Amino acid sequence: MKILDWYILKRYLQTFFVMLLLFVPIAIMVHVSEKIDKFKDNDVPLDAILPFYLDYTIYIGFLLFSIFLFISVIWFTSKLANNTEVIAMLSSGISFYRYLRPYMIGATIIAFIALVGGMFVLPAASKGYNEFNFKYFKGGLQKAQQTSALYKQVNDNDYIYVSSYDPAKKMAYNFSYEHFDGNRLVYKINARNIRWIEEDTLYRLSGYKKRVIEETNDSIQEMRRVDAKFPFNIEDLSVVNYMAETLNYNELNDFIEKERQSGSSLVNNHLLVKYKRISLPVSVFILTIIAVAVASFKRRGGMGVNLAFGILIAFTFVFFDKIFGVMAQKSDFSPMLAAWLPNIVFGIFAVYLLNNAKR
């Protein structure tokens, strides 16, 4: 690479990481000031707080990744433009695309960090952050679970349903278990409640009723209490709603397939997490192009105008990302489209700005 490439690349990376080092500690201080009373009320030990804030640093860094990147590129490119360095570069005969090359190299480095970090580093941080958050701030991990009207497909032939589930007691209510042979119902078990007995490694059903479907007459068996074994884990009735965020890419794919086979209502949420991890590195290139196209030329009002525009664009991108994410979680909107639509919209915007900048 030439001196020009090294000069811009160095400024690109330095400004981005300095931006992270400046704003993440501010976010931590704001969080501490908001939660200090809860730390005291819950007697949270120091050896739990310190690892939490390490996880929080990684978590918040990825959460605000797009904003940090965009503002950092706007910032140092505006400084280059105000010092007439950009005009000098372009006046020397190099094309705008050639001027853009070191930015794309920097974006590739940051995108690689985002890809690897999102696949393998962020999941561990998300697990620590969410577990601490629910344990000390939100009343326990059970608050992170869906506990009513739960349905699961155990395998090709067995289905279960419960009206409610208590994760702390490992007990479910209004339990129903259906066994099929093809399309024919073979038997159905109902119980007022079902509880996992850890020491005996079995399930205890109260208000037990089993109905066997026969060709002529059905047989019914009723008992006050029955101990039995079933081919499912009661904890799988309701996984924590942030589970997908805590798994690396390979584990996430296996988990999604398992959840899809079981008929989970949270499959779209899990798919959204997967697709966002893939789309984030692509957004690095798109936001870099927009930032360069906006900030490479002097404007009346100086850097302030560029920064204001940059902040507006960055928060609009995050807004679109959140809106489409909620749509995918709460409706039948495609999670793949929800993850990629902000990139598509802003990608078109980037092409438009780039064509204008070349002129």
Phi, psi and omega per residue, in radians:
M1 nan 2.653 -3.140
K2 -1.493 2.997 -3.116
I3 -0.998 -0.687 3.129
L4 -1.032 -0.781 -3.129
D5 -1.097 -0.820 -3.137
W6 -1.101 -0.681 -3.108
Y7 -1.082 -0.867 -3.115
I8 -1.244 -0.720 -3.129
L9 -1.071 -0.755 3.131
K10 -1.090 -0.749 3.125
R11 -1.152 -0.677 3.133
Y12 -1.020 -0.942 -3.069
L13 -1.222 -0.741 -3.130
Q14 -1.068 -0.821 -3.096
T15 -1.117 -0.702 -3.141
F16 -1.094 -0.850 -3.093
F17 -1.252 -0.563 3.042
V18 -1.140 -0.681 3.099
M19 -1.058 -0.741 3.083
L20 -1.080 -0.805 -3.100
L21 -1.153 -0.464 3.131
L22 -1.424 -0.779 -2.968
F23 -1.570 -0.521 3.119
V24 -1.117 -0.791 3.063
P25 -1.038 -0.608 3.086
I26 -1.111 -0.763 3.113
A27 -1.076 -0.673 3.121
I28 -1.137 -0.770 -3.134
M29 -1.119 -0.697 3.092
V30 -1.101 -0.736 -3.138
H31 -1.126 -0.762 3.128
V32 -1.067 -0.766 -3.120
S33 -1.116 -0.559 3.132
E34 -1.337 -0.561 -2.985
K35 -1.849 0.008 -3.044
I36 -0.994 -0.677 3.139
D37 -1.164 -0.661 3.119
K38 -1.218 -0.592 3.047
F39 -1.030 -0.755 -3.121
K40 -1.237 -0.786 -3.093
D41 -1.097 -0.609 -3.092
N42 -1.682 0.066 -3.132
D43 0.869 0.884 -3.112
V44 -1.265 2.172 -3.116
P45 -1.237 2.637 -3.115
L46 -1.083 -0.625 -3.115
D47 -1.246 -0.127 3.001
A48 -1.700 -0.552 -3.108
I49 -1.225 -0.749 -3.079
L50 -1.098 -0.845 3.069
P51 -1.087 -0.580 3.115
F52 -1.066 -0.775 -3.103
Y53 -1.294 -0.371 2.970
L54 -1.187 -0.797 3.077
D55 -1.121 -0.686 -3.138
Y56 -1.095 -0.670 3.117
T57 -1.031 -0.809 3.135
I58 -1.197 -0.751 -3.093
Y59 -1.088 -0.855 -3.097
I60 -1.239 -0.540 3.097
G61 -1.083 -0.763 3.113
F62 -1.296 -0.577 -3.139
L63 -1.111 -0.704 -3.107
L64 -1.821 0.340 -3.071
F65 -0.937 -0.843 -3.078
S66 -1.095 -0.720 -3.126
I67 -1.154 -0.806 3.141
F68 -1.052 -0.794 -3.103
L69 -1.090 -0.868 -3.046
F70 -1.111 -0.801 -3.110
I71 -1.152 -0.657 -3.133
S72 -1.140 -0.725 3.124
V73 -1.195 -0.741 3.069
I74 -1.001 -0.771 -3.050
W75 -1.080 -0.968 -3.025
F76 -1.344 -0.480 3.090
T77 -1.238 -0.633 3.075
S78 -1.116 -0.644 3.099
K79 -1.145 -0.706 3.083
L80 -1.074 -0.745 -3.119
A81 -1.163 -0.730 -3.134
N82 -1.145 -0.501 3.097
N83 -1.546 0.183 -3.126
T84 1.014 0.348 3.116
E85 -1.246 -0.622 3.141
V86 -1.162 -0.768 3.119
I87 -1.061 -0.696 3.125
A88 -1.110 -0.723 3.129
M89 -1.105 -0.841 -3.082
L90 -1.252 -0.540 3.127
S91 -1.251 -0.365 -3.139
S92 -1.295 -0.112 3.062
G93 1.960 -0.119 3.138
I94 -1.377 2.596 -3.134
S95 -1.381 2.895 3.107
F96 -1.123 -0.610 3.108
Y97 -1.142 -0.670 3.107
R98 -1.164 -0.672 3.075
Y99 -1.122 -0.546 -3.115
L100 -1.335 -0.332 -3.007
R101 -0.980 -0.848 3.130
P102 -1.106 -0.505 3.050
Y103 -1.123 -0.725 3.138
M104 -1.197 -0.585 3.064
I105 -1.141 -0.784 3.081
G106 -1.083 -0.711 3.120
A107 -1.109 -0.622 3.111
T108 -1.120 -0.732 3.120
I109 -1.114 -0.823 -3.141
I110 -1.148 -0.679 3.129
A111 -1.120 -0.673 3.106
F112 -1.126 -0.741 3.088
I113 -1.075 -0.742 3.139
A114 -1.127 -0.684 -3.117
L115 -1.182 -0.917 -3.123
V116 -1.163 -0.750 3.125
G117 -1.104 -0.747 -3.141
G118 -1.164 -0.559 -3.108
M119 -1.416 -0.629 -2.943
F120 -2.246 -0.347 -3.126
V121 -1.738 -0.838 -3.117
L122 -1.014 -0.684 -3.125
P123 -0.979 -0.760 3.141
A124 -1.148 -0.697 3.114
A125 -1.166 -0.681 3.129
S126 -1.108 -0.671 3.130
K127 -1.102 -0.869 3.134
G128 -1.098 -0.724 -3.131
Y129 -1.118 -0.861 -3.073
N130 -1.220 -0.695 3.129
E131 -1.096 -0.782 3.106
F132 -1.117 -0.762 -3.092
N133 -1.033 -0.832 -3.108
F134 -1.316 -0.580 -3.108
K135 -1.194 -0.743 -3.020
Y136 -1.854 -0.404 -3.045
F137 -1.917 -0.423 -2.983
K138 -2.132 0.271 2.992
G139 1.500 0.349 3.063
G140 1.966 2.719 -3.078
L141 -1.117 -0.434 -3.136
Q142 -1.107 -0.358 3.103
K143 -1.211 -0.289 -3.134
A144 -1.588 0.116 -3.081
Q145 -2.031 2.547 2.980
Q146 -1.344 2.222 -3.005
T147 -2.153 0.145 -3.137
S148 -2.316 2.589 3.103
A149 0.883 1.089 -3.076
L150 -1.746 2.343 -3.139
Y151 -2.247 2.396 3.116
K152 -2.479 2.425 2.955
Q153 -1.684 1.960 -3.059
V154 -1.257 -0.817 3.096
N155 -2.688 -2.836 -3.082
D156 -1.141 -0.400 -3.015
N157 -2.026 -0.247 -2.994
D158 -2.076 2.381 -3.117
Y159 -2.335 2.493 3.094
I160 -2.256 2.691 3.101
Y161 -2.550 2.421 3.020
V162 -2.373 2.574 -3.141
S163 -1.377 -0.529 3.101
S164 -2.737 2.764 -3.063
Y165 -2.468 2.332 3.110
D166 -1.903 1.773 -3.096
P167 -1.075 -0.606 -3.112
A168 -1.128 -0.722 -3.135
K169 -1.589 -0.141 -3.041
K170 0.926 0.843 -3.102
M171 -2.286 2.424 3.098
A172 -2.151 2.671 -3.048
Y173 -2.074 2.649 -3.106
N174 0.915 1.007 -3.062
F175 -1.376 2.419 3.085
S176 -2.394 2.289 -3.129
Y177 -2.268 2.122 -3.096
E178 -2.070 2.328 3.109
H179 -2.048 2.214 -3.102
F180 -1.992 2.667 2.935
D181 -2.087 1.704 -2.972
G182 1.219 -2.101 3.101
N183 -1.755 0.058 -3.074
R184 -1.723 2.230 3.073
L185 -1.292 2.110 -3.109
V186 -1.560 -0.876 3.070
Y187 -2.695 2.818 3.138
K188 -2.409 2.305 3.121
I189 -1.968 2.292 3.042
N190 -2.128 2.589 3.075
A191 -2.629 2.597 3.105
R192 -1.100 -0.710 3.038
N193 -2.701 2.800 3.095
I194 -2.344 2.378 -3.077
R195 -2.354 2.422 3.100
W196 -1.469 2.155 3.113
I197 -1.750 1.819 -3.013
E198 -1.074 -0.820 -3.049
E199 -1.156 -0.493 -3.136
D200 -1.762 -0.076 -3.111
T201 0.848 0.908 3.091
L202 -2.646 3.016 3.126
Y203 -1.809 2.476 3.084
R204 -1.984 2.087 -3.113
L205 -1.869 2.291 3.071
S206 -1.911 2.476 -3.078
G207 1.168 0.809 -3.020
Y208 -1.308 2.390 3.062
K209 -2.573 2.158 3.131
K210 -2.096 2.254 3.126
R211 -2.061 2.070 3.115
V212 -1.733 2.192 -3.080
I213 -1.560 2.014 3.127
E214 -1.995 2.974 -3.048
E215 -1.157 -0.668 -3.107
T216 -1.808 -1.077 -3.116
N217 -2.128 2.502 3.039
D218 -1.511 2.492 3.070
S219 -1.827 2.416 -3.105
I220 -2.156 2.307 3.107
Q221 -2.131 2.232 3.139
E222 -2.215 2.383 3.127
M223 -2.530 2.649 -3.124
R224 -1.207 -0.697 3.141
R225 -2.604 2.439 -3.134
V226 -2.446 2.391 2.990
D227 -1.763 2.296 -3.060
A228 -2.644 2.931 3.064
K229 -2.057 2.471 3.133
F230 -2.293 2.700 -3.106
P231 -1.453 0.809 3.070
F232 -2.617 2.773 3.085
N233 -1.756 2.206 -3.061
I234 -1.090 -0.464 3.122
E235 -1.220 -0.345 3.104
D236 -1.349 -0.130 3.105
L237 -1.035 -0.663 -3.104
S238 -2.578 1.739 3.071
V239 -1.339 2.742 3.111
V240 -1.127 2.507 -3.009
N241 -1.222 -0.186 3.097
Y242 -1.795 0.199 -3.046
M243 -0.966 -0.748 -3.099
A244 -1.042 -0.581 -3.118
E245 -1.193 -0.338 -3.052
T246 -1.680 0.049 -3.059
L247 -1.908 2.459 3.033
N248 -1.248 3.074 -2.951
Y249 -1.052 -0.775 -3.118
N250 -1.173 -0.762 3.099
E251 -1.107 -0.641 -3.126
L252 -1.129 -0.737 3.114
N253 -1.080 -0.755 3.115
D254 -1.125 -0.721 -3.125
F255 -1.127 -0.753 3.134
I256 -1.092 -0.726 3.125
E257 -1.118 -0.705 3.111
K258 -1.132 -0.748 3.128
E259 -1.172 -0.635 3.118
R260 -1.147 -0.737 3.139
Q261 -1.161 -0.540 -3.113
S262 -1.470 -0.079 3.124
G263 1.362 0.454 -3.105
S264 -1.108 2.482 3.107
S265 -1.404 -0.082 -3.079
L266 -1.769 0.193 -3.093
V267 -1.023 -0.728 3.127
N268 -1.069 -0.674 3.096
N269 -1.064 -0.772 -3.110
H270 -1.176 -0.719 3.123
L271 -1.128 -0.627 3.124
L272 -1.085 -0.733 3.098
V273 -1.052 -0.771 -3.127
K274 -1.067 -0.879 -3.063
Y275 -1.219 -0.532 3.107
K276 -1.187 -0.607 3.095
R277 -1.119 -0.533 3.137
I278 -1.440 -0.635 -3.063
S279 -1.347 -0.438 -3.098
L280 -1.019 -0.830 3.126
P281 -1.045 -0.601 3.129
V282 -1.167 -0.641 3.138
S283 -1.112 -0.438 3.096
V284 -1.030 -0.794 -3.138
F285 -1.171 -0.743 -3.100
I286 -1.116 -0.830 -3.112
L287 -1.189 -0.581 3.092
T288 -1.120 -0.782 3.132
I289 -1.088 -0.772 3.128
I290 -1.077 -0.786 -3.101
A291 -1.096 -0.756 3.141
V292 -1.151 -0.758 -3.123
A293 -1.113 -0.588 -3.107
V294 -1.386 -0.694 -2.913
A295 -1.757 -0.006 -3.012
S296 -1.383 -0.125 -3.091
F297 -2.260 2.556 3.133
K298 -1.088 2.438 3.089
R299 -2.239 2.693 3.055
R300 -1.140 2.183 -3.062
G301 1.889 -0.201 3.032
G302 1.246 -2.642 -3.073
M303 -1.129 -0.506 -3.098
G304 -1.020 -0.701 3.138
V305 -1.138 -0.784 3.139
N306 -1.097 -0.744 -3.138
L307 -1.149 -0.719 3.118
A308 -1.092 -0.755 3.103
F309 -1.136 -0.692 3.133
G310 -1.106 -0.776 3.123
I311 -1.106 -0.709 3.118
L312 -1.075 -0.806 -3.137
I313 -1.118 -0.769 -3.099
A314 -1.093 -0.795 -3.130
F315 -1.249 -0.527 3.046
T316 -1.137 -0.711 3.104
F317 -1.070 -0.818 3.124
V318 -1.112 -0.678 3.120
F319 -1.066 -0.844 3.097
F320 -1.040 -0.747 -3.130
D321 -1.048 -0.746 -3.137
K322 -1.240 -0.727 -3.123
I323 -1.075 -0.857 -3.131
F324 -1.177 -0.560 3.085
G325 -1.117 -0.766 3.101
V326 -1.123 -0.672 3.109
M327 -1.065 -0.717 3.137
A328 -1.194 -0.618 -3.104
Q329 -1.334 -0.583 -3.001
K330 -1.815 -0.055 -3.112
S331 -2.518 -2.925 3.123
D332 -1.590 0.228 3.113
F333 -1.079 2.363 -3.066
S334 -1.061 2.175 3.105
P335 -1.133 -0.548 3.085
M336 -1.135 -0.785 3.119
L337 -1.145 -0.667 3.131
A338 -1.090 -0.668 -3.125
A339 -1.304 -0.586 -3.028
W340 -1.708 -0.319 -3.068
L341 -1.051 -0.756 3.074
P342 -1.016 -0.677 3.094
N343 -1.148 -0.682 3.135
I344 -1.133 -0.850 -3.128
V345 -1.075 -0.845 -3.098
F346 -1.335 -0.395 3.038
G347 -1.153 -0.739 3.071
I348 -1.105 -0.726 3.101
F349 -1.091 -0.681 3.128
A350 -1.116 -0.733 3.119
V351 -1.094 -0.729 3.127
Y352 -1.090 -0.836 -3.131
L353 -1.146 -0.638 -3.134
L354 -1.148 -0.720 3.106
N355 -1.124 -0.670 3.082
N356 -1.175 -0.687 -3.123
A357 -1.145 -0.594 -3.137
K358 -1.113 -0.488 -3.132
R359 -1.329 nan nan
